[in-house]
């Protein structure tokens, strides 16, 4: 991953890097890997995330349709 530093503006480059890492999910991955997660806990977490995503998509779909 690369970020271009323009006009010696390191702060702006750092902000761009953090945004890219956030989009890629690196921070979330680091947080999850700090401690061991049992396979059953992982399945439960992933199922809950899927439900959350499905509900969010449904809300957005209803909002677009005007309900």
N, C-alpha and C positions, 0 to 999 in steps of 0.2 A: 504494500500500500504506500502510495506516495502523496505528499502534499508539497506544493510549490510555495516557497517563501518569496514573496515579492516586496521589494523596497525595504528589506531588512525588517519586515513586520512579522515578528515571531509570534506575537499574540494572536494575530489573525490566522496564521498557519496552524497554530495549536488548536484554535477553535474549530477550524475546518477538519483537522485530524480527529478531534473528539466526536464531531458530528458523524464522520465516516465510520468510526468504531462503533458508535451507538447504533447506526443503521445496520451494521453487520451483525450486531448482537454480541460483540466481544465482551462488554461489561457484564451482560446478563450471564454469559457462559462462565466468566470468571467467578461470579457470585455462586453459581450452581456447583462449581467444582471445588469450592472451599472445603466442603464436608462431603463425606460419602453419603450417597442417597440410595436407599434400598430399592431394588427393582419394583416392589409393590408401591412404594411411595412415588417412584418415577411415573408409573402407569397412572396412578391417581392424579398426579399433577398434570400430566399431559392430557388426560381426559377432561379435567376441569378447565384447562386452557382451551381445549377444543370447544367446549360448551360456551365459554366466554366469547370466543371468536364467532361462533354461530349466532349467538344472541346479538352481538354487535352488528354483524352483517344483516340480520333480519331487521334491526332497528333502522339501519341506513337504507335498506330497501323500502321499508314502509315510509320513511321520510321522503324519499325520492318520489314515491307514488302519491304522496299528499295525504296520508292517513294520520 
